[in-house]
Amino acid sequence: MRRRAGSVSSLSTVVVLSSLFGVTSLHAQEALSPEETARVKQVRAVRVSVPPVIDGDLSDPVWTQADVITDFHQTRPGNGTPPSERTEVYVLYDDDALYIAARMYDSEPDLIAAPVIRHGQGMPSDDRLVVILDPFNSRRAGYRFETNLNAARHDSLYTSVTSFSIDWNTIWDVAANVDGNAWVAEIAIPFKSIPFDPAIDTWGFNFGRAIRRRGEEMAWVSQNRTYNPSISGQLTGLTGLSAGAGLDIVPSMAVTRSKDYGVAGSTNVHWAPSLDAFYRLTPSLNAALTINTDFSATEVDNRQVNLSRFSLFFPEKRDFFLNDSDLFQFGNISGMAGGNSATSGGSRENARPFFSRRIGLSQSGSPVDINYGGRISGRVGRWNIGTLAIRQDEDGAIEASDLFVARMSANVLSDSSIGFIYTDGDPRSNNDNSVLGLDFRYLNNQIGGGRSFEADAWYQQSDTPGLAGDDASWGFGLRLPNNTGWRSRLGFKEVQRNFNPAMGYVNRSNIRDLTADIGYTYFFDGGRFQSAFAGVDAQRIEVIDGGLQSQVLAWRLLELQTNSRDSLNVGFNSNKEVVVRPFTLYTSPERQVAIAPGNYSFNEQQVSLSTGGQRTLVSRFTYLKGDFYNGDRDNINASVTWNQSRFFVMSASYDWNDISLPQGDFITRLLSLSTQVAFSSSMYWISLVQYDNLSEEVGINTRLQWIPRAGQEGFIVLNYNLQDLDKDNRFHTASSDLSVKLKYTLRF
């Protein structure tokens, strides 16, 4: 067993740190001034002795006991204007759960959009009901629940007040139905499913509703056409809530048969029993234990074509690391340039001190066994706590390692926080490594005219043997977000040459990265068009030693959206790249095409058209043409989705680049075809086929997924890969694996 100097090898460290912060904590709820309290909308939750039956039928007499919320208003296309349809919301609770019902009137119920039937999918094109809960009434974080006419469940975790993780999930129940000229949704959210403080009887609370065919969004509480945990009302009267014993035990069993067709006798059958356990140390502080963790049912990554010299970013998709992931966010690094079209995903995420995909995955992306791990996370008083300890198995020449992450922040002022992060361990080498960082976040929703101001500042330093000095990273961000009129953002970060977060993410070092954007959104008073936007996004990255590395100016000349959610975008990009070392863009058995060192300036023009996702046939088409380094590029990126019914959806996408350079011409192709067959609201067959001609690989992922109820899942997953490494248009089977996995949640 490898034990690095200064490493943490015992889960007891997690408990000790959390206990120390728990002892010294203060009350979590930030008091509102009398003036603020008078402005906040409130609704009383009514306690009932007999809970409603969750069946999509509001004739249950218990609902007559609830207060009725009807004062919704438009956020789009109007701003505070009356909605086109009436909405009624009711709230009840008992010891065990919060019950929410909504009757959403619609004069044309046959036109209600509900293409999503699969649980866990986002609902960007569905007529939907949105519920936001902030159990700590902190106005800093919360939980988002969405459903549609198919009673599909989609839940999200706010990682900040303006962004949320759509991959987080918990256990809750919903039923929906059409009732005359309205559709009805009934929701039950067990108190066992979300952390809360029993001393707090008032929660942050909000609702939203969408009518997609009209491009209409409405909310109970909003500001500047948006709503989130920092912009919400309050749910009062919540007393005597029970989290039960607070114990969830989740055993699972996976059987995988894998074969590498390039190696004789490489067929393996692997049995992988695993166990996850979750325990509420307090109603707001959670402990988790994982043993022999299995990720065989995790969805595959979407392929990307890389035409740069910097690494791509792939998001986390594994449930164990997604739970409470908001508590591990540091410095709002991901959000500093979020929405800035001049930046890439990799540059936005650059300098993250903790990125969970570094754990349990090798450099090539293949799984590495996690023997066991533990996490303590949640909120104690004003403290937000995230601690994680993992024992990762050996992988080839890489010895087994003990990995540890601690993230703490304290709520200060009315909406701000200050905190630190510490990581210890290197999952991908035999070296020691640690990172220590400090951050501060400021939020003010009342700067005048209902506007908001956000600011972040952070500093971190790594410690790696053999890398002395120049091992820090720091940055700040300033934002004036606004959905109407002017909005602007400014961000800066410096990543020094030897900054090395072994459990983080760095795709560029020895650089200073400046991002900025400004734009104006205009909403039309009526007619076919809803909004128009124009602005400019910018990024400039300089080498600390001196000189430019990259610069992009993205002129967003016109972005026009109709009330039926069709859109037209026209833009112009101006690029500068300074290449110090040659890098390869294209490789085939006969040749390589590389970019030589030099200074390059090139411009691109693009136009994009898309249709509203609520339609039966949804399409998107983007054409980009312009210079590319010392040559030319034509790019077509297109997709089409056929929402045949809620039971069958098929999508195809195609990305094509025709690149002409003095050193050689080449074409890249990336194709994707996905299908979703829903046999019922609890059983789905999902398939994804991907191909790109740079790797000359075809990847097939098909899965049968059964979810009889939340917390219970069964999978049959096949991954099948073909290759044409010599590029002679003859593909050969490279590898395959077939997995069967069952998972069941025992809740006490």
C-alpha positions in Angstrom: 0.0 0.0 0.0 1.3 3.4 -0.9 1.2 6.1 1.8 2.3 9.5 0.6 3.8 12.0 3.0 1.0 14.2 4.3 -1.7 12.1 2.7 -5.0 11.2 4.4 -5.8 7.5 4.4 -8.6 7.2 6.9 -12.2 8.2 6.5 -12.1 9.4 10.2 -10.4 12.6 9.0 -13.6 13.5 7.2 -15.6 13.0 10.4 -13.2 15.0 12.5 -13.1 18.0 10.2 -16.9 18.1 9.8 -17.4 17.7 13.6 -15.0 20.6 14.3 -17.0 22.9 12.0 -20.3 21.6 13.3 -19.3 22.6 16.9 -18.4 26.1 16.0 -21.3 26.8 13.6 -23.8 29.6 13.7 -27.4 29.5 12.6 -27.8 29.1 8.8 -30.8 31.2 8.2 -29.9 34.8 7.3 -32.4 37.2 8.8 -34.2 39.5 6.5 -34.7 43.2 7.4 -38.3 44.2 8.1 -38.4 46.1 4.7 -37.1 43.0 2.9 -39.6 40.7 4.6 -42.5 43.0 3.6 -41.5 42.7 -0.1 -41.1 38.9 -0.1 -44.1 36.8 -1.3 -45.1 34.1 1.2 -47.4 31.1 1.2 -48.4 28.9 4.1 -47.8 25.2 3.9 -50.8 23.4 5.5 -50.1 20.3 7.6 -52.4 17.3 7.0 -52.9 14.1 8.8 -53.7 12.0 5.8 -51.5 12.7 2.7 -53.0 13.0 -0.8 -52.9 10.2 -3.2 -50.3 11.0 -5.9 -52.4 10.0 -9.0 -52.8 13.2 -11.1 -56.3 13.7 -9.8 -57.0 16.8 -7.7 -60.5 15.6 -6.6 -58.9 14.3 -3.4 -60.7 16.4 -0.7 -57.4 17.0 1.1 -56.3 19.5 -1.5 -59.2 21.8 -0.4 -57.3 22.5 2.8 -54.5 24.2 1.0 -54.1 27.8 0.2 -54.2 28.5 -3.5 -51.4 30.4 -5.3 -52.7 32.1 -8.5 -50.6 35.3 -8.7 -48.3 34.2 -11.5 -46.9 36.6 -14.1 -45.0 36.4 -17.4 -41.2 36.5 -17.6 -41.3 35.9 -21.4 -42.4 37.4 -23.7 -43.9 39.9 -21.3 -42.1 41.1 -18.1 -44.5 41.0 -15.2 -47.6 41.0 -17.4 -50.5 38.6 -16.8 -50.0 35.1 -18.3 -52.2 33.9 -21.1 -53.5 31.0 -19.0 -54.4 30.6 -15.3 -52.2 28.5 -13.0 -53.2 27.3 -9.5 -50.7 25.8 -7.1 -51.4 24.1 -3.8 -49.0 23.1 -1.0 -49.5 20.6 1.8 -47.1 18.6 4.1 -47.0 16.0 6.8 -44.2 14.5 8.9 -42.7 12.7 5.9 -43.1 14.8 2.7 -43.9 18.0 1.0 -46.9 17.7 -1.4 -47.3 20.2 -4.3 -50.1 20.2 -6.8 -50.7 22.4 -9.8 -53.6 22.9 -12.2 -52.3 24.5 -15.3 -55.1 25.7 -17.6 -54.7 25.5 -21.3 -57.4 26.5 -23.8 -55.8 24.1 -26.4 -54.9 21.0 -24.4 -54.3 19.0 -27.5 -51.3 21.3 -28.2 -49.5 20.7 -24.9 -45.9 19.9 -25.7 -44.5 16.8 -23.9 -41.8 15.1 -26.0 -39.9 13.9 -22.9 -41.0 10.7 -21.2 -37.7 9.4 -19.8 -36.9 10.2 -16.2 -33.7 12.3 -15.7 -33.9 14.1 -19.1 -34.0 17.9 -19.3 -37.2 19.5 -20.5 -36.1 22.5 -22.7 -39.0 22.0 -25.1 -41.8 20.7 -22.9 -44.7 22.5 -21.3 -43.4 22.1 -17.8 -43.9 22.9 -14.1 -40.8 24.0 -12.2 -40.4 23.9 -8.4 -37.5 25.5 -6.6 -36.8 24.7 -3.0 -34.2 26.4 -0.7 -34.6 24.4 2.6 -32.1 26.6 4.4 -33.7 29.8 3.2 -30.1 31.0 2.5 -30.8 32.5 -1.0 -27.5 30.9 -2.1 -28.3 27.3 -3.2 -31.3 25.0 -3.7 -33.0 22.2 -5.6 -34.9 22.3 -8.8 -37.7 19.9 -9.7 -39.4 19.7 -13.1 -42.1 17.6 -14.6 -44.4 17.6 -17.6 -47.6 15.9 -18.8 -45.9 12.5 -19.0 -45.0 12.8 -15.3 -41.3 12.6 -16.2 -39.0 13.5 -13.3 -36.1 15.9 -13.8 -34.2 17.2 -10.8 -31.2 19.5 -10.6 -28.9 20.9 -8.0 -28.0 24.6 -7.9 -24.2 24.8 -7.9 -24.6 28.6 -7.6 -27.6 30.8 -7.7 -27.2 31.2 -11.5 -26.2 27.7 -12.6 -27.3 24.1 -11.7 -26.2 20.6 -12.3 -28.8 18.7 -14.4 -27.1 15.3 -13.6 -27.9 15.3 -9.9 -30.9 13.2 -8.9 -32.9 12.2 -5.8 -36.0 10.2 -4.9 -39.4 11.8 -5.4 -42.8 11.0 -7.0 -45.0 12.7 -9.5 -48.2 11.9 -11.4 -49.8 14.0 -14.2 -53.0 14.0 -16.2 -55.2 16.1 -18.5 -58.4 17.3 -16.7 -60.7 19.1 -19.1 -59.1 22.3 -20.2 -56.1 21.9 -17.9 -53.2 19.6 -17.2 -52.6 18.6 -13.6 -49.4 17.6 -11.8 -49.1 16.2 -8.3 -45.7 16.0 -6.6 -44.4 14.3 -3.4 -40.9 15.2 -2.2 -39.9 13.2 0.8 -38.0 15.0 3.5 -35.6 12.1 3.4 -34.6 13.1 -0.1 -33.2 16.6 0.6 -31.2 18.0 3.5 -32.9 20.6 5.8 -32.6 22.2 9.1 -35.5 21.4 11.5 -34.9 24.7 13.3 -35.9 26.6 10.1 -39.6 26.7 9.5 -39.4 28.9 6.4 -38.0 27.7 3.1 -37.1 29.6 0.0 -39.8 28.6 -2.5 -40.7 29.4 -6.1 -42.6 28.1 -9.2 -42.3 28.4 -12.9 -44.4 27.3 -15.8 -43.7 27.1 -19.5 -46.1 27.1 -22.5 -43.6 26.3 -25.3 -45.7 26.9 -28.4 -46.1 30.5 -27.4 -42.6 31.0 -26.1 -44.2 31.9 -22.8 -42.5 31.5 -19.4 -44.2 32.5 -16.1 -43.2 32.6 -12.5 -44.5 33.3 -9.0 -41.5 35.5 -8.1 -39.0 36.9 -10.6 -36.6 39.7 -11.2 -35.2 40.8 -14.6 -37.1 37.9 -16.3 -35.4 35.3 -14.2 -35.8 33.3 -11.0 -33.5 31.2 -8.9 -32.8 30.5 -5.2 -31.7 34.1 -4.7 -34.9 35.4 -6.4 -37.8 33.5 -4.8 -40.6 33.7 -2.3 -41.0 31.9 1.0 -42.9 28.8 2.2 -43.8 29.2 5.9 -45.2 27.0 8.6 -42.9 23.9 8.1 -42.6 22.3 11.6 -42.2 18.8 12.9 -40.5 17.5 9.8 -39.1 14.0 9.9 -36.1 12.6 8.0 -36.7 9.1 9.4 -33.7 7.2 10.5 -31.9 9.0 7.7 -30.4 5.8 6.3 -30.3 4.8 2.6 -28.6 1.5 1.7 -28.1 1.0 -2.0 -26.8 -2.5 -3.0 -26.1 -3.2 -6.6 -24.8 -6.1 -8.7 -23.2 -5.8 -12.1 -22.1 -8.6 -14.3 -19.9 -7.6 -17.3 -18.6 -9.7 -20.1 -15.8 -7.9 -22.0 -13.6 -8.9 -24.9 -10.7 -7.2 -26.7 -10.7 -8.6 -30.2 -7.1 -7.7 -30.8 -5.8 -10.0 -28.0 -6.3 -13.7 -28.1 -8.1 -15.2 -25.1 -9.0 -11.8 -23.7 -12.6 -12.6 -22.9 -13.4 -11.8 -19.2 -16.5 -12.1 -17.1 -16.5 -9.8 -14.1 -18.9 -9.9 -11.2 -19.0 -6.6 -9.3 -21.2 -6.4 -6.2 -21.1 -2.9 -4.8 -22.6 -1.0 -1.9 -23.5 2.6 -1.4 -24.8 3.8 2.0 -26.1 7.3 2.8 -26.7 8.4 6.4 -28.0 11.7 7.7 -25.7 12.6 10.6 -28.1 15.5 11.1 -31.1 16.5 8.9 -28.7 18.8 7.0 -25.4 16.9 7.1 -25.0 13.7 5.1 -22.5 10.9 5.2 -21.9 8.5 2.3 -19.9 5.3 2.0 -19.1 3.5 -1.2 -17.5 0.0 -1.4 -16.3 -1.5 -4.7 -17.9 1.3 -6.6 -19.3 0.3 -10.0 -19.9 2.8 -12.9 -20.8 0.3 -15.6 -24.2 1.9 -16.3 -22.8 5.5 -16.7 -23.6 7.1 -20.0 -20.8 7.4 -22.6 -19.3 10.8 -23.4 -20.4 12.7 -26.5 -17.5 12.8 -29.0 -15.9 16.0 -30.0 -13.5 17.0 -32.8 -10.5 18.9 -31.5 -9.1 21.4 -34.0 -7.0 23.2 -31.3 -3.7 22.3 -29.5 -5.4 22.3 -26.1 -7.3 19.5 -24.3 -11.1 19.2 -24.4 -13.4 19.1 -21.4 -15.8 16.3 -20.7 -18.3 16.7 -17.8 -18.8 14.3 -14.8 -21.7 11.8 -15.3 -21.3 9.4 -12.4 -24.0 9.7 -9.7 -21.7 9.2 -6.7 -19.7 12.3 -7.5 -22.7 14.3 -8.7 -24.5 14.1 -5.3 -23.8 17.3 -3.3 -21.4 18.4 -6.0 -22.4 22.0 -5.4 -20.6 21.9 -2.1 -17.3 21.2 -3.9 -17.6 24.2 -6.3 -14.7 26.6 -5.9 -14.4 30.2 -7.0 -17.2 30.0 -9.5 -14.4 29.2 -12.0 -16.7 27.5 -14.4 -19.2 30.3 -14.4 -16.8 33.3 -14.7 -17.1 33.2 -18.5 -20.2 31.1 -18.8 -22.1 32.0 -21.9 -19.1 33.8 -23.5 -19.1 32.4 -27.0 -15.4 33.5 -27.5 -14.3 30.9 -25.0 -14.1 27.1 -25.2 -15.3 24.6 -22.5 -11.7 23.8 -21.6 -10.6 27.4 -21.1 -13.7 28.1 -19.0 -12.9 25.2 -16.7 -9.2 25.8 -16.6 -7.6 26.0 -13.1 -10.3 24.0 -11.3 -8.7 22.6 -8.1 -11.0 19.6 -8.0 -12.5 17.8 -11.0 -14.0 14.4 -10.0 -13.3 12.8 -13.3 -9.7 12.6 -12.3 -10.8 9.9 -9.8 -11.6 6.4 -11.0 -10.6 7.1 -14.6 -7.1 6.6 -16.2 -5.4 9.0 -18.6 -7.0 7.1 -21.5 -10.5 7.3 -19.9 -10.7 3.6 -19.0 -12.1 2.8 -15.5 -9.9 2.4 -12.5 -11.4 0.5 -9.5 -12.4 2.4 -6.5 -12.0 0.1 -3.5 -13.9 2.3 -1.1 -14.7 5.9 -0.3 -16.5 8.2 2.0 -18.1 11.6 1.9 -19.5 13.9 4.5 -21.3 16.9 3.0 -24.0 19.3 3.8 -24.6 22.4 5.9 -24.1 23.0 9.6 -25.1 26.5 10.7 -23.6 29.0 8.3 -21.0 26.5 7.1 -21.2 24.6 3.8 -19.2 21.4 4.1 -17.9 19.0 1.4 -15.3 16.3 2.3 -14.3 13.3 0.3 -11.9 10.4 0.9 -11.3 7.7 -1.7 -9.1 4.6 -1.9 -8.3 4.1 -5.6 -6.9 0.7 -6.7 -3.6 0.3 -8.6 -3.6 0.7 -12.4 -0.6 -0.7 -14.2 2.5 1.1 -13.0 0.4 3.5 -10.9 0.2 2.3 -7.3 -3.0 2.4 -5.2 -3.6 5.8 -3.7 -5.4 7.6 -0.9 -7.2 10.7 -2.1 -8.7 13.4 0.0 -10.7 16.6 -0.7 -12.1 19.1 1.8 -14.1 22.1 0.8 -15.6 24.5 3.4 -17.3 27.8 2.9 -19.2 30.1 5.3 -22.2 32.3 4.5 -21.4 36.0 5.2 -23.2 39.3 4.6 -26.7 38.8 3.2 -25.9 36.7 0.1 -22.2 36.1 0.0 -19.7 33.5 1.1 -16.0 32.9 1.9 -14.3 29.6 2.0 -11.3 27.3 1.2 -10.5 24.1 -0.5 -7.8 21.5 0.1 -6.9 18.4 -2.0 -4.3 15.8 -1.2 -3.2 12.9 -3.5 -2.5 12.2 -7.2 -4.7 9.5 -8.8 -2.7 9.4 -12.0 0.9 9.1 -10.8 3.0 7.9 -7.9 3.9 11.5 -6.9 2.6 13.5 -3.9 0.5 16.4 -4.6 -1.7 18.9 -2.7 -3.6 22.1 -3.4 -4.8 24.8 -1.0 -7.2 27.6 -2.2 -9.2 30.5 -0.8 -12.2 32.1 -2.4 -14.9 34.8 -1.8 -18.2 35.3 -3.6 -20.3 38.4 -3.5 -23.9 38.7 -4.6 -26.2 41.7 -4.4 -29.7 41.5 -5.9 -30.7 45.1 -4.9 -28.3 47.5 -6.6 -31.1 49.6 -8.1 -33.8 49.0 -10.6 -34.1 45.4 -9.6 -30.6 44.7 -11.0 -28.0 42.3 -9.7 -24.2 42.4 -9.2 -22.0 39.3 -8.8 -18.3 39.1 -8.0 -15.9 36.3 -7.3 -12.2 36.3 -6.2 -10.0 33.3 -5.6 -6.4 32.2 -5.0 -4.9 28.7 -4.9 -1.4 27.1 -4.7 -0.3 23.6 -5.5 2.6 21.6 -3.9 4.3 19.1 -6.1 7.8 17.6 -5.5 10.1 18.8 -8.2 8.0 21.8 -9.1 9.2 24.7 -7.0 7.9 28.2 -7.4 5.4 29.6 -10.0 2.8 27.2 -8.6 -0.1 29.4 -7.9 -3.3 30.4 -9.7 -5.7 33.3 -9.0 -8.5 35.2 -10.6 -11.6 37.3 -10.2 -14.9 37.8 -12.0 -17.4 40.7 -12.2 -20.9 40.4 -13.6 -23.9 42.5 -14.2 -26.4 39.9 -15.5 -29.6 41.1 -17.1 -32.1 39.4 -19.4 -33.4 42.8 -20.6 -31.3 45.7 -21.8 -27.6 45.8 -21.2 -25.6 43.1 -19.5 -21.9 42.7 -19.1 -19.2 40.5 -17.6 -15.4 40.6 -16.9 -13.2 37.8 -15.8 -9.5 37.3 -15.3 -7.3 34.4 -14.2 -3.6 33.7 -14.0 -2.4 30.1 -14.1 1.3 29.9 -13.4 3.7 27.5 -15.1 4.0 24.9 -12.2 0.4 25.1 -10.9 -0.5 21.4 -10.8 -3.8 20.4 -9.3 -3.5 16.6 -9.6 -7.2 16.2 -8.8 -8.2 19.3 -10.8 -8.3 20.4 -14.4 -5.7 22.4 -16.3 -5.6 22.7 -20.1 -3.3 25.8 -20.3 -0.7 27.0 -17.8 1.8 29.9 -17.7 -1.0 32.2 -19.0 -3.1 35.1 -18.1 -6.7 34.8 -19.4 -8.9 37.9 -19.7 -12.5 37.5 -20.8 -15.2 40.1 -21.3 -18.5 40.5 -22.9 -21.2 43.1 -23.3 -24.6 42.9 -25.0 -28.1 44.3 -25.3 -31.4 42.3 -25.3 -34.6 43.9 -26.7 -38.0 42.4 -26.2 -40.7 43.2 -28.7 -44.1 44.3 -27.5 -46.0 41.8 -29.7 -46.2 40.1 -33.0 -44.1 37.1 -34.3 -40.8 38.1 -32.7 -40.0 37.8 -29.0 -36.5 39.1 -28.6 -33.4 40.3 -30.3 -29.8 40.4 -28.9 -26.6 41.9 -30.2 -23.2 42.1 -28.5 -19.5 41.1 -28.5 -17.7 38.4 -26.5 -13.9 38.5 -26.1 -11.1 36.4 -24.8 -7.4 37.3 -24.7 -4.8 34.8 -23.4 -1.3 35.9 -22.9 1.8 34.0 -21.9 3.1 35.2 -18.5 6.6 35.3 -19.8 5.3 37.8 -22.4 3.4 37.7 -25.7 0.0 36.7 -27.0 -1.1 33.1 -27.1 -4.7 33.3 -28.3 -7.3 36.0 -28.9 -10.9 35.7 -30.0 -13.5 38.5 -30.7 -16.9 37.0 -31.3 -19.3 39.7 -32.8 -22.8 38.5 -32.1 -24.4 40.7 -34.7 -28.0 39.5 -34.4 -29.7 36.8 -32.4 -33.4 36.8 -33.2 -36.0 34.6 -31.5 -39.7 34.2 -32.3 -42.5 33.5 -29.9 -42.6 30.0 -31.3 -38.9 29.6 -30.3 -37.5 29.6 -33.8 -34.2 31.5 -34.0 -31.8 33.1 -36.4 -28.2 34.0 -35.3 -25.6 35.8 -37.4 -22.0 36.3 -36.2 -18.4 37.2 -37.1 -15.3 35.9 -35.3 -11.9 37.4 -35.4 -9.1 35.1 -34.2 -5.4 35.4 -33.4 -3.2 32.4 -32.5 0.6 32.4 -31.7 1.9 28.9 -32.1 5.3 28.2 -30.4 5.5 24.5 -31.1 4.0 22.6 -34.0 0.9 20.6 -33.4 -0.9 17.9 -35.5 -4.4 18.5 -36.7 -4.8 15.4 -38.9 -3.2 12.0 -39.1 -3.6 9.2 -41.7 -1.4 6.2 -42.6 0.0 8.3 -45.5 0.5 11.7 -44.0 0.2 14.2 -41.2 -1.1 17.8 -41.4 0.5 20.0 -38.7 0.4 23.7 -37.9 3.9 25.2 -37.9 5.1 27.8 -35.4 4.1 31.3 -36.3 1.6 34.2 -35.8 -1.8 33.6 -37.4 -4.8 35.9 -37.8 -8.0 34.6 -39.3 -11.7 35.6 -39.5 -14.9 33.5 -39.7 -18.5 34.3 -40.6 -21.4 32.2 -39.5 -25.1 31.9 -39.7 -27.3 29.6 -37.7 -31.0 28.6 -38.0 -33.0 26.5 -35.6 -36.6 25.6 -35.0 -38.5 25.3 -31.6 -37.9 22.1 -29.8 -41.6 21.6 -29.1 -42.2 20.8 -32.7 -42.6 17.3 -34.1 -39.6 17.9 -36.4 -36.8 19.9 -34.8 -33.8 21.1 -36.8 -30.7 23.1 -36.4 -28.3 24.3 -39.1 -25.1 26.3 -38.7 -22.7 27.3 -41.5 -19.3 28.8 -40.8 -16.9 29.9 -43.5 -13.6 31.8 -43.3 -9.9 31.6 -42.8 -8.2 29.0 -40.7 -4.6 29.6 -39.6 -2.8 30.0 -43.0 -5.7 28.4 -45.0 -9.4 28.1 -45.2 -12.2 26.3 -43.5 -15.9 25.5 -44.3 -17.9 24.0 -41.5 -21.4 22.6 -41.5 -23.0 21.6 -38.2 -26.5 20.3 -38.4 -29.0 18.2 -36.5 -32.5 17.0 -36.9 -34.8 15.4 -34.3 -38.0 13.6 -35.0 -40.4 13.6 -32.0 -42.7 11.0 -33.5 -44.5 10.6 -30.2 -43.6 10.5 -26.5 -42.8 6.8 -27.1 -40.3 7.3 -30.0 -37.7 10.0 -30.6 -34.8 9.8 -33.1 -32.0 12.4 -33.5 -29.2 12.7 -36.0 -26.3 15.2 -36.1 -23.5 15.8 -38.5 -20.4 18.0 -38.1 -18.3 18.5 -41.2 -15.1 20.5 -41.7 -13.4 21.0 -45.0 -10.0 22.4 -44.3 -7.5 23.6 -46.9 -3.9 24.4 -45.8 -0.7 24.9 -47.7 0.7 21.9 -45.9 -2.3 19.7 -46.9 -6.1 19.5 -47.2 -8.3 17.2 -45.1 -11.9 16.7 -44.1 -13.3 15.9 -40.6 -16.6 14.2 -40.1 -18.4 13.5 -36.8 -21.7 11.7 -37.0 -24.1 10.8 -34.3 -27.5 8.9 -34.4 -29.6 8.3 -31.3 -32.9 6.7 -30.7 -35.2 6.5 -27.7 -38.0 3.9 -27.4 -40.2 4.2 -24.4 -42.2 1.0 -23.8 -43.8 2.7 -20.8 -43.1 5.6 -18.4 -40.7 3.2 -16.6 -38.9 1.3 -19.3 -36.7 2.7 -22.1 -34.4 1.5 -24.8 -31.8 4.1 -25.6 -29.1 3.8 -28.3 -26.3 6.0 -29.4 -24.0 5.4 -32.4 -21.1 7.8 -32.9 -18.4 7.9 -35.7 -15.5 10.3 -36.4 -13.0 9.9 -39.2 -10.1 11.3 -37.2 -10.0 8.2 -34.9 -11.8 6.1 -37.5 -13.9 4.5 -34.8 -17.5 3.6 -34.6 -18.9 3.4 -31.0 -22.2 1.8 -30.3 -23.8 2.2 -26.9 -27.3 0.7 -26.4 -29.1 0.2 -23.1 -32.3 -1.1 -21.8 -33.2 0.8 -18.7 -36.0 -0.1 -16.2 -37.0 2.3 -13.5 -40.1 0.8 -11.7 -39.9 3.7 -9.2 -37.4 6.3 -8.1 -34.4 4.6 -6.4 -34.8 1.3 -8.2 -33.1 0.7 -11.5 -32.1 -2.1 -13.8 -29.8 -1.9 -16.8 -28.7 -4.0 -19.7 -25.9 -2.1 -21.4 -23.9 -3.0 -24.6 -20.8 -1.1 -25.7 -19.5 -2.2 -29.1 -16.5 -0.5 -30.8 -15.3 -0.9 -34.4 -12.0 0.5 -35.9 -10.5 1.3 -39.3 -7.0 2.3 -38.1 -5.5 1.8 -41.6 -8.3 3.9 -43.1 -9.1 1.5 -45.9 -12.9 1.8 -45.3 -13.0 -1.7 -43.7 -14.0 -1.7 -40.1 -13.0 -4.5 -37.7 -14.5 -5.2 -34.3 -12.1 -3.8 -31.6 -13.8 -4.4 -28.3 -17.2 -5.1 -26.7 -18.6 -5.3 -23.3 -22.1 -6.4 -22.1 -23.2 -5.4 -18.6 -26.3 -6.3 -16.6 -26.8 -4.2 -13.5 -29.5 -4.0 -10.8 -29.7 -1.4 -8.1 -32.2 -1.1 -5.3 -32.6 1.6 -2.6 -33.5 0.5 0.9 -34.7 3.6 2.8 -35.1 3.7 6.5 
